[in-house]
Amino acid sequence: MNKLDIFKNGITKENPILVQQVGMCATLAVTTSLLNGIGMGIAVIAVLTGSNIVISLLRKFIPDEVRIPAFVIIIAAFTTIVDLLMHAYTFALYQALGVFIPLIVVNCLILARAEAFAFKNGVVDSIIDGLGMGAGYLVAMILLSSVREFLGNGTLFGINVLPASYEPMMIAIQPPGAFIILGLLIGLVNYLSRRKKA
């Protein structure tokens, strides 16, 4: 697989949210606003790419018997770095995302990429995989959060884009709305991918 295919794979064929449906806890919880979705997407890109680099560098030194605990420690280190940076420089976003930043440690997307890709490939390919999977996660978060914020508040980035007479669909920013909108987006992606193959 060439490097462009590795990158595109995370956005299209193996999109973490819209195709694989992994890491859904934070996806459903924080996508009530576009800013939150982008913030969480960037945090996941940073942790995923950083942990992929270190795991790929250490892959020949980590014994198979302890690889999963080693992966978790590496991922936890990068999650802590991102958590502290967000706390220092983007405090409002840090407060909005709350407990879901530390929960990146147990996001199955990051652990799956460590196991399936970074532990078996070189550093450059692992960086590209981390960026591609992270970009796919970010794209899905942007799609879901923009639809939820638009329908639920009539805003994007907190700015009114619909007339004052718009009656918000409150369900869109509530948990059931997250499931419904995500299900519709996944259905649309499945429909488009089947049409493309036909």
C-alpha positions in Angstrom: 0.0 0.0 0.0 1.5 3.3 -1.0 1.6 6.3 1.4 -1.3 8.2 -0.2 -3.5 5.1 0.1 -2.5 4.7 3.8 -3.6 8.2 4.4 -6.8 8.0 2.4 -7.8 4.7 4.0 -8.5 6.4 7.3 -10.7 9.0 5.7 -12.7 6.8 3.4 -12.5 2.9 3.5 -11.8 2.6 7.2 -13.2 5.8 8.7 -13.1 5.2 12.4 -16.6 6.6 13.1 -18.6 6.3 9.9 -17.3 2.8 8.8 -15.6 1.1 11.8 -17.8 2.7 14.5 -15.1 2.7 17.1 -14.5 5.4 19.8 -18.2 6.2 19.9 -18.5 7.3 23.5 -16.8 10.7 23.1 -18.2 11.0 19.5 -21.8 10.9 20.8 -21.2 13.0 23.9 -19.1 16.0 22.8 -20.6 16.7 19.3 -23.2 19.1 20.6 -21.2 22.0 19.1 -18.9 22.3 16.1 -16.1 23.8 18.2 -16.2 20.8 20.6 -16.1 18.3 17.7 -13.1 20.0 16.1 -11.3 20.2 19.5 -11.8 16.5 20.2 -10.8 15.6 16.7 -7.5 17.5 16.9 -6.8 16.0 20.4 -7.3 12.5 18.9 -5.0 13.3 15.9 -2.3 14.4 18.3 -2.6 11.4 20.6 -3.0 8.9 17.7 0.0 10.2 15.7 2.3 10.6 18.7 1.6 7.1 20.1 1.9 5.6 16.6 5.4 7.2 16.3 6.6 5.9 19.7 5.1 2.4 19.3 6.6 2.1 15.8 10.0 3.1 17.1 9.9 0.7 20.0 8.2 -2.2 18.2 11.3 -4.4 18.2 11.9 -3.8 21.9 8.4 -4.4 23.3 7.9 -8.1 24.0 4.6 -9.6 22.7 3.5 -10.6 26.1 3.4 -7.0 27.4 2.6 -5.1 24.3 -1.0 -4.1 25.2 0.1 -2.6 28.7 3.0 -0.9 26.9 0.6 0.6 24.3 -1.7 1.8 27.0 1.2 3.5 28.9 2.4 5.2 25.8 -1.1 6.3 24.8 -1.7 7.6 28.4 1.5 9.6 28.2 0.4 11.4 25.1 -3.2 11.8 26.4 -1.8 13.5 29.5 0.3 15.8 27.4 -2.7 16.8 25.3 -4.8 17.2 28.4 -2.3 19.5 30.1 -1.8 21.6 26.9 -5.6 22.0 26.5 -5.9 23.0 30.2 -3.2 25.6 29.7 -4.1 27.1 26.3 -7.7 26.3 25.5 -9.3 26.3 29.0 -12.9 26.9 27.8 -12.7 24.0 25.3 -11.0 21.9 28.0 -13.9 22.5 30.3 -16.5 21.7 27.6 -14.8 18.4 26.7 -14.4 17.5 30.4 -13.8 13.9 31.2 -13.7 12.9 27.5 -10.1 14.1 27.1 -8.7 11.6 29.6 -10.9 8.9 28.1 -8.9 9.2 24.9 -6.6 6.6 26.7 -9.2 3.9 26.4 -10.5 5.0 22.9 -10.4 1.7 21.0 -9.4 3.5 17.8 -6.0 4.5 19.2 -5.3 1.1 20.7 -6.5 -0.7 17.5 -4.1 1.4 15.3 -1.3 0.7 17.7 -1.9 -3.1 17.5 -2.9 -3.3 13.8 -0.6 -0.9 12.2 2.1 0.9 14.3 3.4 -2.3 15.9 3.9 -3.9 12.4 5.1 -0.9 10.3 7.9 1.7 10.1 7.8 5.1 11.6 6.9 7.1 8.4 4.0 4.8 7.5 2.8 4.9 11.1 2.8 8.7 11.1 0.8 8.7 7.9 -1.6 6.1 9.3 -2.1 8.2 12.5 -2.7 11.4 10.5 -5.1 9.6 8.1 -7.1 7.9 10.8 -7.1 11.1 12.8 -8.2 13.1 9.8 -11.0 10.6 9.2 -12.1 10.9 12.9 -12.0 14.7 12.6 -14.0 14.8 9.4 -16.7 12.6 11.0 -16.7 14.7 14.1 -17.1 17.9 12.0 -20.0 16.4 10.1 -21.8 15.1 13.1 -21.3 18.2 15.3 -22.1 20.7 12.6 -25.5 18.9 11.8 -26.3 18.7 15.6 -25.4 22.3 16.3 -27.2 23.6 13.2 -30.4 21.7 13.8 -30.4 22.0 17.6 -29.4 25.6 18.0 -29.6 27.2 14.5 -25.9 28.1 15.0 -22.4 27.2 13.7 -19.4 28.0 16.0 -22.0 29.6 18.3 -23.0 32.2 15.6 -26.6 32.4 14.5 -27.0 31.3 10.9 -30.8 30.8 10.9 -33.4 33.5 11.4 -34.6 34.3 14.9 -38.0 32.7 14.0 -36.3 29.3 13.6 -37.6 26.8 16.2 -34.6 24.7 17.3 -34.9 20.9 17.1 -33.8 20.3 20.7 -33.6 16.5 20.2 -30.6 17.1 17.9 -28.4 18.2 20.8 -29.7 15.6 23.2 -28.3 12.0 23.4 -31.1 10.4 21.2 -30.4 13.0 18.5 -26.8 12.0 18.5 -27.7 8.4 17.8 -30.3 9.3 15.1 -28.0 11.8 13.3 -25.0 9.5 13.4 -27.1 6.6 12.2 -28.3 8.7 9.2 -24.7 9.8 8.4 -23.5 6.1 8.5 -26.5 5.1 6.3 -25.6 7.9 3.8 -21.9 6.7 3.8 -23.0 3.1 3.2 -25.3 4.1 0.4 -22.7 6.2 -1.3 -20.0 3.5 -1.0 -22.3 0.9 -2.5 -23.2 3.2 -5.4 -19.6 3.8 -6.0 -18.9 0.1 -6.2 -21.8 -0.6 -8.6 
